[in-house]
Amino acid sequence: MANPHHGNQEHPSNGLNIINPSHDHEVVVVMVPLPAQGHINQLLHLSRLIAAYNIPVYYVGAAAHNRQATLRVQGWNPNSIKNIHFLDFLVPPFNSPPPNPNSQDKFPSHLLPSFRAARHLRHPVTALLRRLSEKARRIIIIHDSLMASVVQDAALIPNTESFTFHSISAFAIFLFYWDGMKKVQLEVDAKNIIPKDVPSLEGCLTSEMMDFIAAQYEFNKYNSGNLYNTSRVMERPYMDLLVRILPNKKHWALGPFNPVELVEKKVSNDKHMCLEWLDKQAPNSVIYVSFGTTTTFTEEQIQELALGLEQSGQKFMWVLRYADKGVVFDDEVIRKVELPKGYEESVRNKGIVVRDWAPQLEILGHPSTGGFLSHCGWNSCIESITMGVPIGAWPMHSDQPRNTVLVTELLGVGTVVRDWNRRNEVATAAAVVEGVRKLMESKEGEHMRKRAAELGSAVRQSAAAEDGASRKELDAFIAHISR
């Protein structure tokens, strides 16, 4: 696998000739992300927060995935922070097939080869930890919950401590445990905050992925605590329930990890073209349409979505691209998604279609963006909530159906555009029109927008203010690992 140079990248043999921590850096952190964009991105954002405390962070992975992390990050420049070091490790070659839009289930099974290859990081990561442990007083490992087997040997290194990062909402994590436990003891606590019709996991994950998750969760028992990209401002009930369910573990809600204040780019040639288009639109007038990095629609569904957006009469920005492959920089070009003939010309006064990587955080933070038609991946949810943008939910797989319940029923910052129970049907243009108009021009939609603005402000304050809930929790976590 290629090993491209970028930024503060170290290029050691198997990652061992690392920069030695100075005497001022008694604690170092090692980040171990799962190689999927929604996971990579969150841990890179967390790296920025930790590095701000003058703690060195070593971000490990295959070269292509580290490159993916740095090229796609938004709101800050990882190459400008000297405390963040990217270590490229070799993993065995793996297949990187294109997504299959016609698959019966919508889970991105084509990414599983890259997940399996990442398990081979165990030995180079262990060697890294042993080398670091000779120089630093304490090594802190923060690993994705689905990379637990990679750091299993940390338990054998005396001055090393590991923490599990959960890439999904506290609500979804709570339900994961709730599904498999005897609920009598918690029934009184949960009955008022768990809706009756929460979707099961049926259709959310493939059996292969369930096996992969189960194998990784066997190793999570070795951790010292759990980290969540959320704020108690919006998920306190579920954080409290997690403490009840797992009383022997520490739990920190440190989110939002992404920047909560964006610096406006004054120079036009430094702006993405879609942001320049947004500059010309009225406040709250545009619905942003994006289904993340793991969703690929059938051609029939794309046609209906295209017609629905056009017929809604709303201004829209649609990011239209196939799902990521295991290696996003493969030379093989995935064919262009086809739209109805002449479509982009016919909607040019109303909408714009973006076919490359789009700066989602900046789009959501733009004053012209008034709604987000989304798959409800947690990365997208937390960014949209942070920026105060209401969500039109169209869940596809994994935790997304349950995040939809959190966003629409519990937080009141969104509406269901595509019912999960009808996932095997093609959503018609008429259904798209109805959902988009409800979000963008109805009284109910206006109420959601107001609620999203209020919650977004509270979440931003929780992270930015010195007495904010997330800021105090991050301070407490840093104090704990530095003790």
The 8 nearest C-alpha neighbors of each residue, nearest first, counted from 0:
[[1, 2, 92, 89, 62, 63, 90, 61],
 [0, 2, 3, 62, 63, 61, 89, 4],
 [1, 3, 62, 0, 4, 63, 87, 61],
 [4, 2, 1, 5, 62, 66, 63, 87],
 [5, 3, 8, 2, 6, 10, 66, 9],
 [4, 6, 8, 7, 3, 66, 78, 69],
 [5, 7, 78, 8, 4, 77, 79, 85],
 [8, 6, 84, 78, 85, 9, 5, 81],
 [9, 7, 85, 6, 84, 5, 86, 10],
 [8, 10, 86, 11, 85, 7, 84, 17],
 [9, 11, 8, 87, 86, 12, 14, 4],
 [12, 10, 14, 16, 13, 15, 9, 17],
 [11, 13, 14, 15, 16, 10, 88, 87],
 [14, 12, 15, 88, 11, 123, 89, 87],
 [13, 15, 11, 12, 86, 16, 88, 17],
 [16, 14, 17, 13, 127, 11, 12, 130],
 [17, 15, 11, 14, 12, 18, 13, 10],
 [18, 16, 15, 19, 14, 11, 9, 127],
 [17, 19, 20, 16, 9, 84, 21, 15],
 [18, 20, 17, 21, 134, 131, 16, 135],
 [19, 21, 24, 18, 134, 135, 22, 25],
 [22, 20, 23, 24, 19, 25, 135, 134],
 [21, 23, 24, 25, 20, 135, 134, 19],
 [24, 22, 21, 25, 20, 26, 53, 54],
 [23, 25, 21, 22, 26, 20, 54, 27],
 [26, 24, 135, 136, 23, 22, 137, 27],
 [25, 27, 137, 24, 138, 135, 136, 481],
 [28, 26, 55, 138, 54, 56, 139, 137],
 [27, 29, 139, 56, 140, 138, 57, 55],
 [28, 30, 57, 140, 56, 58, 141, 139],
 [31, 29, 58, 141, 142, 57, 140, 59],
 [30, 32, 142, 59, 143, 141, 58, 29],
 [33, 31, 143, 39, 142, 34, 38, 30],
 [32, 34, 35, 38, 143, 146, 39, 145],
 [35, 33, 39, 32, 64, 114, 36, 38],
 [36, 34, 38, 37, 33, 39, 325, 110],
 [35, 37, 39, 38, 40, 34, 292, 68],
 [36, 38, 40, 35, 378, 39, 41, 166],
 [37, 39, 36, 35, 41, 40, 33, 166],
 [40, 38, 36, 32, 42, 41, 37, 35],
 [39, 41, 43, 38, 37, 42, 36, 68],
 [40, 42, 44, 38, 43, 39, 45, 37],
 [43, 41, 45, 44, 40, 39, 46, 32],
 [42, 44, 46, 40, 45, 41, 39, 47],
 [43, 45, 41, 47, 256, 46, 42, 257],
 [46, 44, 42, 48, 47, 43, 256, 41],
 [45, 47, 43, 49, 44, 48, 50, 42],
 [48, 46, 50, 44, 45, 49, 51, 43],
 [47, 49, 45, 51, 46, 50, 44, 256],
 [48, 50, 46, 51, 47, 52, 45, 54],
 [49, 51, 54, 47, 52, 53, 48, 82],
 [50, 52, 49, 53, 48, 47, 54, 82],
 [53, 51, 50, 54, 49, 48, 477, 55],
 [54, 52, 50, 51, 55, 82, 49, 24],
 [53, 55, 50, 52, 27, 24, 49, 56],
 [56, 54, 82, 27, 50, 83, 28, 53],
 [55, 57, 28, 83, 29, 82, 27, 84],
 [58, 56, 29, 84, 85, 30, 83, 28],
 [59, 57, 30, 85, 29, 84, 86, 56],
 [60, 58, 86, 31, 85, 30, 87, 57],
 [61, 59, 87, 88, 65, 62, 64, 86],
 [60, 62, 88, 87, 64, 63, 89, 65],
 [63, 61, 87, 2, 65, 64, 66, 60],
 [62, 64, 66, 65, 61, 67, 326, 1],
 [63, 65, 67, 66, 61, 62, 68, 34],
 [66, 64, 68, 62, 67, 63, 60, 61],
 [65, 67, 63, 64, 69, 68, 70, 62],
 [66, 68, 64, 65, 70, 69, 71, 63],
 [69, 67, 65, 66, 71, 70, 39, 72],
 [68, 70, 66, 72, 71, 67, 77, 65],
 [71, 69, 67, 68, 72, 66, 73, 65],
 [70, 72, 69, 68, 67, 73, 356, 40],
 [71, 73, 69, 70, 68, 40, 74, 75],
 [74, 72, 75, 71, 360, 358, 361, 76],
 [73, 75, 261, 258, 72, 76, 360, 361],
 [76, 74, 73, 77, 72, 258, 79, 261],
 [75, 77, 78, 79, 74, 80, 72, 73],
 [78, 76, 79, 80, 75, 69, 83, 47],
 [77, 79, 6, 76, 7, 80, 81, 5],
 [78, 80, 77, 76, 81, 6, 7, 75],
 [81, 79, 82, 77, 78, 83, 76, 50],
 [82, 80, 83, 79, 7, 78, 84, 55],
 [81, 83, 55, 80, 50, 56, 84, 54],
 [82, 84, 56, 81, 80, 57, 55, 50],
 [85, 83, 57, 7, 8, 58, 56, 86],
 [86, 84, 8, 58, 57, 59, 9, 7],
 [87, 85, 59, 9, 14, 58, 8, 88],
 [86, 88, 62, 61, 60, 59, 85, 10],
 [89, 87, 61, 60, 13, 14, 86, 90],
 [90, 88, 61, 91, 87, 0, 13, 62],
 [89, 91, 119, 116, 61, 92, 117, 88],
 [90, 92, 116, 93, 89, 119, 0, 117],
 [93, 91, 90, 0, 94, 116, 113, 89],
 [94, 92, 112, 113, 91, 95, 116, 90],
 [95, 93, 96, 112, 92, 113, 325, 109],
 [94, 96, 325, 324, 326, 93, 97, 109],
 [97, 95, 94, 109, 324, 98, 325, 110],
 [96, 98, 324, 99, 95, 109, 333, 323],
 [99, 97, 109, 100, 322, 96, 107, 324],
 [98, 100, 101, 102, 97, 295, 109, 107],
 [99, 101, 297, 295, 296, 102, 98, 105],
 [102, 100, 99, 297, 103, 296, 104, 105],
 [101, 103, 104, 99, 100, 105, 106, 98],
 [104, 102, 101, 105, 423, 100, 106, 99],
 [105, 103, 102, 106, 202, 205, 203, 396],
 [104, 106, 396, 395, 107, 102, 103, 294],
 [105, 107, 396, 108, 104, 204, 205, 203],
 [108, 106, 109, 293, 110, 105, 98, 294],
 [109, 107, 110, 111, 106, 205, 208, 98],
 [108, 110, 107, 111, 98, 96, 97, 112],
 [111, 109, 325, 108, 113, 112, 107, 324],
 [110, 112, 114, 113, 108, 109, 115, 208],
 [113, 111, 115, 114, 110, 93, 94, 116],
 [112, 114, 116, 111, 115, 325, 110, 117],
 [115, 113, 111, 117, 112, 116, 34, 110],
 [114, 116, 112, 117, 113, 118, 111, 119],
 [115, 117, 113, 118, 114, 119, 90, 91],
 [116, 118, 114, 119, 115, 120, 113, 90],
 [119, 117, 120, 116, 115, 149, 121, 148],
 [120, 118, 117, 121, 116, 90, 122, 149],
 [119, 121, 118, 117, 123, 122, 124, 149],
 [122, 120, 149, 119, 124, 123, 125, 150],
 [121, 123, 125, 124, 120, 126, 119, 149],
 [124, 122, 126, 125, 120, 121, 13, 127],
 [125, 123, 127, 121, 126, 122, 120, 128],
 [124, 126, 128, 122, 127, 123, 121, 129],
 [127, 125, 123, 129, 124, 128, 122, 130],
 [128, 126, 124, 130, 125, 129, 15, 131],
 [129, 127, 125, 131, 130, 126, 132, 124],
 [130, 128, 132, 126, 127, 131, 125, 133],
 [131, 129, 127, 128, 132, 133, 126, 15],
 [130, 132, 128, 133, 134, 129, 135, 127],
 [131, 133, 129, 135, 134, 130, 128, 138],
 [134, 132, 131, 130, 135, 129, 136, 128],
 [135, 133, 131, 132, 20, 19, 136, 130],
 [134, 136, 25, 132, 137, 26, 131, 133],
 [135, 137, 25, 26, 158, 134, 132, 138],
 [138, 136, 26, 158, 135, 159, 139, 25],
 [137, 139, 159, 27, 26, 28, 158, 160],
 [140, 138, 28, 160, 161, 159, 27, 29],
 [141, 139, 161, 29, 28, 162, 30, 142],
 [142, 140, 162, 30, 161, 163, 29, 31],
 [143, 141, 31, 163, 164, 30, 32, 140],
 [142, 144, 164, 32, 146, 145, 33, 163],
 [143, 145, 163, 146, 164, 165, 147, 142],
 [146, 144, 143, 215, 147, 212, 33, 216],
 [147, 145, 143, 144, 149, 148, 33, 142],
 [148, 146, 149, 215, 218, 150, 144, 145],
 [149, 147, 151, 150, 146, 215, 218, 118],
 [148, 150, 121, 147, 146, 118, 151, 120],
 [151, 149, 148, 152, 153, 147, 121, 125],
 [150, 152, 148, 153, 149, 147, 218, 154],
 [153, 151, 154, 150, 155, 125, 156, 149],
 [152, 154, 155, 156, 151, 150, 159, 125],
 [153, 155, 152, 156, 151, 221, 159, 157],
 [156, 154, 153, 152, 157, 159, 151, 158],
 [155, 157, 153, 154, 159, 158, 129, 152],
 [158, 156, 159, 155, 154, 153, 160, 132],
 [159, 157, 137, 156, 138, 132, 136, 160],
 [160, 158, 138, 156, 157, 137, 139, 153],
 [159, 161, 139, 140, 138, 223, 158, 162],
 [162, 160, 140, 222, 139, 223, 141, 163],
 [163, 161, 141, 224, 222, 223, 225, 140],
 [162, 164, 225, 142, 144, 141, 143, 226],
 [163, 165, 226, 143, 144, 142, 225, 227],
 [164, 166, 227, 167, 144, 226, 143, 163],
 [165, 167, 38, 164, 228, 227, 168, 143],
 [168, 166, 377, 165, 171, 169, 172, 398],
 [169, 167, 171, 170, 172, 377, 229, 166],
 [168, 170, 172, 171, 237, 173, 238, 167],
 [169, 171, 173, 168, 237, 172, 174, 234],
 [172, 170, 174, 168, 173, 169, 401, 175],
 [173, 171, 175, 169, 174, 170, 168, 176],
 [172, 174, 170, 176, 175, 171, 169, 177],
 [175, 173, 177, 171, 176, 172, 178, 170],
 [176, 174, 172, 173, 178, 177, 171, 179],
 [175, 177, 174, 173, 178, 179, 180, 172],
 [176, 178, 174, 180, 179, 175, 173, 182],
 [179, 177, 176, 175, 174, 180, 173, 181],
 [178, 180, 177, 176, 181, 175, 174, 182],
 [181, 179, 177, 182, 178, 176, 183, 244],
 [182, 180, 183, 179, 184, 177, 185, 178],
 [181, 183, 185, 184, 186, 180, 177, 178],
 [182, 184, 186, 185, 181, 187, 180, 188],
 [183, 185, 182, 186, 187, 181, 188, 244],
 [186, 184, 188, 182, 187, 183, 189, 240],
 [185, 187, 183, 189, 188, 182, 190, 184],
 [188, 186, 185, 189, 190, 184, 191, 183],
 [189, 187, 185, 186, 190, 191, 192, 240],
 [188, 190, 186, 192, 191, 187, 193, 185],
 [189, 191, 192, 193, 186, 187, 188, 194],
 [192, 190, 189, 193, 188, 194, 187, 186],
 [193, 191, 189, 190, 194, 236, 409, 188],
 [192, 194, 190, 189, 191, 195, 197, 196],
 [195, 193, 196, 197, 192, 191, 190, 408],
 [194, 196, 197, 193, 190, 198, 192, 191],
 [195, 197, 194, 198, 193, 199, 404, 401],
 [196, 198, 195, 194, 199, 401, 404, 193],
 [199, 197, 196, 401, 400, 200, 201, 419],
 [198, 200, 201, 197, 203, 202, 401, 178],
 [199, 201, 203, 202, 198, 204, 397, 398],
 [202, 200, 199, 203, 204, 198, 205, 396],
 [201, 203, 204, 200, 104, 396, 205, 199],
 [204, 202, 396, 397, 200, 201, 106, 205],
 [205, 203, 397, 202, 106, 208, 209, 396],
 [204, 206, 208, 207, 209, 106, 203, 202],
 [205, 207, 209, 208, 210, 204, 211, 202],
 [208, 206, 210, 205, 209, 211, 204, 108],
 [207, 209, 211, 205, 210, 206, 212, 204],
 [208, 210, 206, 212, 211, 207, 213, 205],
 [211, 209, 213, 207, 208, 212, 214, 206],
 [210, 212, 208, 214, 209, 213, 207, 215],
 [213, 211, 209, 215, 210, 214, 216, 208],
 [212, 214, 210, 216, 215, 211, 209, 217],
 [213, 215, 211, 212, 217, 216, 210, 218],
 [216, 214, 212, 217, 147, 213, 145, 218],
 [215, 217, 219, 213, 218, 214, 212, 147],
 [218, 216, 215, 214, 219, 213, 220, 147],
 [217, 219, 216, 220, 147, 215, 148, 221],
 [218, 220, 216, 221, 222, 217, 147, 163],
 [221, 219, 218, 222, 217, 216, 223, 147],
 [222, 220, 219, 218, 223, 154, 151, 161],
 [221, 223, 161, 162, 220, 224, 219, 163],
 [224, 222, 162, 161, 248, 160, 249, 221],
 [223, 225, 249, 248, 162, 222, 250, 163],
 [224, 226, 163, 250, 162, 164, 249, 251],
 [225, 227, 164, 251, 250, 163, 252, 165],
 [228, 226, 252, 229, 165, 253, 164, 251],
 [229, 227, 254, 255, 253, 256, 252, 166],
 [230, 228, 254, 252, 227, 255, 253, 168],
 [229, 231, 232, 254, 252, 233, 469, 234],
 [230, 232, 235, 234, 233, 252, 468, 229],
 [231, 233, 230, 234, 235, 458, 457, 461],
 [232, 234, 231, 230, 235, 410, 458, 454],
 [235, 233, 231, 237, 236, 232, 230, 238],
 [234, 236, 231, 238, 237, 239, 233, 232],
 [237, 235, 239, 238, 234, 240, 192, 231],
 [236, 238, 240, 239, 170, 235, 234, 169],
 [237, 239, 235, 241, 240, 236, 169, 234],
 [240, 238, 242, 236, 237, 241, 235, 243],
 [239, 241, 243, 237, 242, 238, 244, 236],
 [242, 240, 244, 238, 243, 239, 245, 173],
 [241, 243, 239, 246, 245, 240, 244, 238],
 [244, 242, 240, 241, 246, 245, 239, 185],
 [243, 245, 241, 242, 246, 240, 176, 173],
 [244, 246, 242, 247, 243, 248, 241, 249],
 [247, 245, 242, 243, 248, 244, 249, 241],
 [246, 248, 245, 249, 242, 224, 223, 244],
 [249, 247, 224, 246, 245, 223, 250, 225],
 [248, 250, 224, 225, 223, 251, 247, 246],
 [249, 251, 225, 224, 226, 248, 252, 242],
 [250, 252, 226, 253, 227, 225, 472, 249],
 [253, 251, 227, 229, 230, 254, 226, 228],
 [254, 252, 469, 473, 228, 251, 472, 227],
 [255, 253, 229, 228, 256, 230, 252, 469],
 [254, 256, 229, 257, 228, 230, 253, 381],
 [255, 257, 254, 44, 45, 228, 41, 258],
 [256, 258, 44, 255, 259, 382, 41, 74],
 [259, 257, 260, 74, 256, 261, 255, 75],
 [258, 260, 459, 257, 261, 385, 386, 463],
 [261, 259, 258, 262, 459, 74, 364, 463],
 [260, 262, 74, 263, 259, 258, 361, 364],
 [261, 263, 264, 260, 74, 75, 265, 361],
 [264, 262, 265, 261, 361, 266, 270, 365],
 [265, 263, 266, 262, 270, 269, 267, 261],
 [264, 266, 263, 267, 269, 270, 268, 262],
 [265, 267, 269, 268, 264, 270, 263, 275],
 [266, 268, 270, 269, 265, 264, 275, 271],
 [269, 267, 270, 266, 271, 272, 265, 264],
 [268, 270, 267, 266, 264, 271, 265, 272],
 [271, 269, 267, 268, 272, 274, 264, 275],
 [270, 272, 273, 274, 269, 275, 358, 357],
 [273, 271, 275, 274, 270, 276, 268, 267],
 [272, 274, 276, 275, 271, 277, 353, 351],
 [275, 273, 277, 276, 272, 271, 278, 270],
 [274, 276, 278, 272, 273, 277, 271, 270],
 [277, 275, 273, 274, 278, 279, 272, 280],
 [276, 278, 274, 280, 279, 275, 367, 273],
 [279, 277, 275, 276, 280, 274, 367, 281],
 [278, 280, 277, 276, 281, 275, 367, 274],
 [281, 279, 277, 278, 367, 282, 284, 276],
 [280, 282, 284, 367, 283, 279, 285, 366],
 [283, 281, 367, 366, 284, 280, 368, 369],
 [369, 284, 282, 367, 368, 285, 366, 281],
 [283, 285, 282, 281, 369, 367, 368, 314],
 [286, 284, 314, 368, 315, 369, 283, 367],
 [285, 287, 370, 315, 371, 369, 368, 288],
 [286, 288, 371, 316, 315, 372, 370, 317],
 [289, 287, 317, 372, 371, 316, 318, 286],
 [288, 290, 318, 373, 291, 317, 372, 287],
 [289, 291, 374, 373, 294, 292, 288, 372],
 [292, 290, 289, 293, 294, 374, 376, 322],
 [291, 293, 322, 323, 294, 36, 290, 321],
 [292, 294, 322, 291, 107, 323, 295, 290],
 [295, 293, 322, 292, 290, 291, 296, 321],
 [294, 296, 100, 321, 322, 297, 293, 98],
 [297, 295, 100, 300, 301, 298, 294, 101],
 [296, 298, 100, 300, 299, 101, 301, 295],
 [297, 299, 301, 300, 302, 296, 337, 336],
 [298, 300, 302, 297, 301, 303, 425, 296],
 [301, 299, 303, 297, 302, 298, 425, 296],
 [302, 300, 298, 304, 299, 303, 305, 296],
 [301, 303, 305, 299, 300, 304, 306, 298],
 [304, 302, 428, 300, 306, 305, 301, 427],
 [305, 303, 307, 301, 306, 302, 428, 300],
 [306, 304, 302, 308, 303, 307, 301, 309],
 [307, 305, 309, 303, 304, 308, 428, 310],
 [306, 308, 428, 304, 431, 432, 310, 309],
 [307, 309, 311, 305, 306, 310, 304, 432],
 [310, 308, 306, 307, 311, 312, 305, 346],
 [309, 311, 307, 312, 308, 306, 432, 428],
 [312, 310, 432, 308, 313, 309, 307, 436],
 [311, 313, 310, 309, 314, 308, 349, 436],
 [314, 312, 311, 315, 349, 285, 308, 286],
 [313, 315, 285, 349, 350, 284, 286, 312],
 [316, 314, 350, 286, 285, 287, 313, 317],
 [315, 317, 287, 351, 350, 288, 352, 286],
 [318, 316, 288, 352, 319, 353, 287, 289],
 [317, 319, 353, 289, 354, 352, 288, 320],
 [320, 318, 354, 317, 353, 352, 321, 289],
 [321, 319, 354, 318, 322, 336, 355, 335],
 [320, 322, 295, 323, 294, 319, 336, 98],
 [321, 323, 293, 292, 294, 295, 98, 324],
 [324, 322, 292, 327, 293, 321, 325, 98],
 [323, 325, 326, 327, 97, 95, 96, 110],
 [326, 324, 95, 110, 113, 327, 323, 109],
 [327, 325, 324, 328, 329, 95, 63, 64],
 [326, 328, 324, 329, 323, 325, 67, 63],
 [327, 329, 326, 330, 63, 67, 331, 324],
 [330, 328, 331, 327, 326, 332, 95, 324],
 [331, 329, 332, 328, 327, 333, 326, 95],
 [330, 332, 329, 333, 328, 97, 334, 327],
 [333, 331, 330, 334, 329, 335, 328, 97],
 [334, 332, 335, 331, 97, 321, 336, 98],
 [333, 335, 332, 336, 321, 337, 331, 320],
 [334, 336, 337, 333, 320, 321, 354, 332],
 [335, 337, 334, 338, 320, 319, 321, 298],
 [336, 338, 335, 339, 298, 301, 340, 302],
 [337, 339, 340, 302, 342, 336, 301, 305],
 [340, 338, 342, 341, 302, 337, 305, 343],
 [341, 339, 342, 338, 343, 337, 344, 345],
 [340, 342, 344, 343, 345, 339, 338, 346],
 [343, 341, 345, 339, 344, 340, 346, 338],
 [344, 342, 346, 345, 341, 347, 352, 351],
 [343, 345, 347, 342, 341, 346, 348, 340],
 [344, 346, 342, 343, 347, 341, 348, 349],
 [347, 345, 349, 343, 350, 348, 344, 342],
 [346, 348, 344, 349, 350, 345, 343, 351],
 [349, 347, 346, 350, 345, 314, 351, 344],
 [350, 348, 314, 346, 347, 315, 313, 351],
 [349, 351, 315, 314, 347, 346, 316, 348],
 [350, 352, 316, 317, 347, 353, 315, 349],
 [351, 353, 317, 318, 316, 354, 319, 350],
 [354, 352, 318, 355, 317, 319, 351, 357],
 [355, 353, 319, 320, 318, 352, 356, 357],
 [354, 356, 353, 357, 320, 318, 319, 352],
 [355, 357, 358, 354, 71, 353, 318, 320],
 [356, 358, 359, 355, 318, 353, 271, 273],
 [359, 357, 361, 360, 362, 73, 356, 271],
 [360, 358, 362, 361, 357, 363, 73, 379],
 [361, 359, 363, 362, 358, 364, 382, 73],
 [360, 362, 364, 359, 363, 358, 365, 261],
 [363, 361, 359, 365, 364, 360, 358, 274],
 [362, 364, 360, 361, 365, 386, 359, 368],
 [363, 365, 361, 386, 362, 360, 366, 368],
 [364, 366, 362, 367, 363, 368, 361, 277],
 [367, 365, 282, 368, 283, 364, 369, 363],
 [368, 366, 282, 283, 365, 281, 284, 280],
 [369, 367, 285, 283, 366, 365, 370, 286],
 [283, 368, 370, 285, 284, 286, 388, 367],
 [371, 369, 286, 389, 388, 390, 368, 287],
 [370, 372, 287, 390, 286, 373, 391, 288],
 [373, 371, 391, 288, 390, 287, 392, 289],
 [372, 374, 290, 375, 392, 289, 371, 393],
 [373, 375, 394, 393, 290, 376, 392, 395],
 [376, 374, 399, 373, 380, 394, 392, 377],
 [375, 377, 399, 379, 378, 374, 380, 398],
 [378, 376, 380, 379, 167, 381, 375, 168],
 [377, 379, 381, 376, 380, 37, 382, 41],
 [380, 378, 382, 377, 376, 381, 383, 375],
 [381, 379, 377, 383, 382, 378, 375, 384],
 [380, 382, 384, 383, 378, 379, 385, 377],
 [383, 381, 385, 379, 380, 384, 386, 378],
 [384, 382, 380, 388, 386, 385, 381, 379],
 [383, 385, 387, 381, 455, 386, 382, 388],
 [386, 384, 455, 382, 383, 387, 381, 458],
 [385, 387, 383, 364, 384, 455, 388, 363],
 [386, 388, 452, 455, 451, 384, 385, 383],
 [387, 389, 383, 370, 451, 386, 384, 369],
 [390, 388, 412, 413, 370, 448, 451, 447],
 [391, 389, 413, 371, 392, 370, 372, 412],
 [390, 392, 372, 414, 416, 413, 415, 371],
 [391, 393, 415, 416, 373, 390, 374, 403],
 [392, 394, 417, 374, 416, 373, 395, 391],
 [395, 393, 374, 399, 400, 375, 392, 396],
 [394, 396, 374, 105, 399, 393, 400, 294],
 [397, 395, 203, 106, 399, 105, 394, 398],
 [398, 396, 203, 399, 204, 106, 395, 400],
 [399, 397, 401, 400, 402, 396, 171, 167],
 [398, 400, 402, 394, 375, 376, 401, 397],
 [401, 399, 403, 394, 402, 398, 419, 198],
 [402, 400, 404, 403, 399, 398, 171, 198],
 [401, 403, 399, 405, 404, 400, 406, 398],
 [402, 404, 400, 401, 406, 405, 407, 392],
 [405, 403, 401, 408, 402, 407, 406, 409],
 [406, 404, 409, 402, 403, 407, 408, 410],
 [407, 405, 410, 403, 404, 413, 412, 411],
 [406, 408, 413, 411, 414, 404, 405, 412],
 [409, 407, 404, 411, 405, 410, 406, 403],
 [408, 410, 405, 411, 407, 406, 404, 192],
 [409, 411, 406, 412, 405, 408, 407, 233],
 [410, 412, 407, 408, 409, 413, 406, 447],
 [413, 411, 447, 389, 451, 410, 406, 407],
 [414, 412, 390, 407, 389, 391, 406, 411],
 [413, 415, 391, 407, 392, 416, 390, 438],
 [414, 416, 392, 417, 391, 418, 393, 407],
 [417, 415, 434, 392, 391, 393, 414, 418],
 [416, 418, 393, 415, 419, 392, 394, 426],
 [417, 419, 420, 421, 415, 416, 422, 393],
 [420, 418, 422, 421, 417, 394, 400, 393],
 [419, 421, 418, 422, 423, 198, 417, 424],
 [422, 420, 419, 418, 423, 424, 417, 426],
 [423, 421, 419, 424, 420, 418, 395, 425],
 [422, 424, 421, 425, 420, 103, 104, 419],
 [425, 423, 422, 421, 426, 427, 420, 300],
 [424, 426, 300, 427, 423, 299, 422, 303],
 [427, 425, 424, 430, 300, 428, 303, 431],
 [428, 426, 430, 429, 303, 425, 431, 304],
 [427, 429, 307, 303, 431, 430, 306, 304],
 [430, 428, 432, 427, 431, 307, 433, 426],
 [431, 429, 433, 427, 432, 428, 434, 426],
 [430, 432, 307, 428, 434, 429, 433, 435],
 [433, 431, 311, 307, 429, 435, 430, 434],
 [432, 434, 430, 436, 431, 435, 437, 429],
 [435, 433, 416, 437, 431, 436, 432, 430],
 [436, 434, 438, 432, 437, 433, 431, 439],
 [435, 437, 439, 440, 438, 433, 434, 432],
 [438, 436, 441, 434, 435, 444, 439, 440],
 [439, 437, 444, 435, 436, 440, 434, 441],
 [438, 440, 436, 437, 444, 435, 441, 370],
 [441, 439, 436, 437, 438, 444, 442, 445],
 [442, 440, 444, 437, 443, 445, 439, 438],
 [443, 441, 445, 444, 446, 440, 437, 447],
 [444, 442, 446, 441, 445, 447, 437, 438],
 [443, 445, 438, 441, 447, 442, 446, 437],
 [446, 444, 442, 448, 447, 443, 449, 441],
 [445, 447, 443, 449, 444, 448, 450, 442],
 [448, 446, 412, 450, 444, 445, 449, 451],
 [449, 447, 445, 451, 446, 389, 450, 452],
 [450, 448, 446, 452, 447, 451, 445, 453],
 [449, 451, 447, 453, 452, 448, 412, 454],
 [452, 450, 387, 448, 412, 454, 449, 453],
 [451, 453, 387, 455, 449, 450, 454, 448],
 [454, 452, 450, 456, 451, 455, 449, 457],
 [453, 455, 457, 451, 456, 452, 458, 450],
 [456, 454, 387, 385, 452, 458, 384, 457],
 [455, 457, 459, 453, 454, 458, 452, 460],
 [456, 458, 454, 460, 455, 459, 461, 453],
 [459, 457, 461, 455, 460, 456, 385, 454],
 [460, 458, 456, 462, 461, 457, 259, 463],
 [461, 459, 463, 457, 464, 462, 458, 467],
 [460, 462, 467, 468, 458, 469, 459, 463],
 [461, 463, 470, 469, 460, 459, 467, 464],
 [462, 464, 460, 461, 459, 470, 465, 467],
 [465, 463, 467, 460, 466, 462, 461, 470],
 [466, 464, 467, 470, 463, 471, 462, 461],
 [465, 467, 464, 471, 468, 470, 461, 463],
 [468, 466, 461, 464, 470, 465, 469, 462],
 [467, 469, 461, 471, 470, 472, 466, 231],
 [470, 468, 472, 462, 461, 253, 471, 467],
 [469, 471, 462, 473, 467, 472, 468, 461],
 [472, 470, 474, 468, 469, 473, 467, 475],
 [471, 473, 469, 475, 474, 470, 253, 476],
 [474, 472, 476, 470, 475, 471, 253, 469],
 [473, 475, 471, 477, 472, 476, 478, 470],
 [474, 476, 472, 478, 473, 477, 479, 471],
 [477, 475, 479, 473, 478, 474, 472, 480],
 [476, 478, 474, 480, 479, 475, 481, 473],
 [479, 477, 475, 481, 476, 480, 482, 474],
 [478, 480, 476, 482, 477, 481, 475, 474],
 [479, 481, 477, 478, 482, 476, 139, 26],
 [482, 480, 478, 479, 477, 26, 137, 25],
 [481, 479, 480, 478, 477, 137, 26, 476]]
